[in-house]
Amino acid sequence: MAEKGKSKTDVSARVEAKNRVHLCSKCGNKVEVVLSVSPTGKKRMRRVCCEG
């Protein structure tokens, strides 16, 4: 029987990756991720930082 007390995923690494700040390579600002929906109904995640 396998032990049931241990998780297979590294939860601390996932939390660290989620909290990591992503900076834009062009302007240096924080990159925000937004959900955009096209007129046809397709959903897409977009990264927004320097509108230009």
C-alpha positions, 0 to 999 in steps of 0.5 A: 500500500502507498502512503497517503500522507504525502502530496505528489505536487510541490505546493510551495513551488506553485504558490511561488510561481503564482506570486511571481511578478512578470515584468514587460520586456519593453516598458518594465511595467507589471504585466496584467492578464485579462480575459477577452471575449471576441464577437464570435464568443471565443474566450482568450487570455491576453497580457496587457501592459503598455497600450501602444 
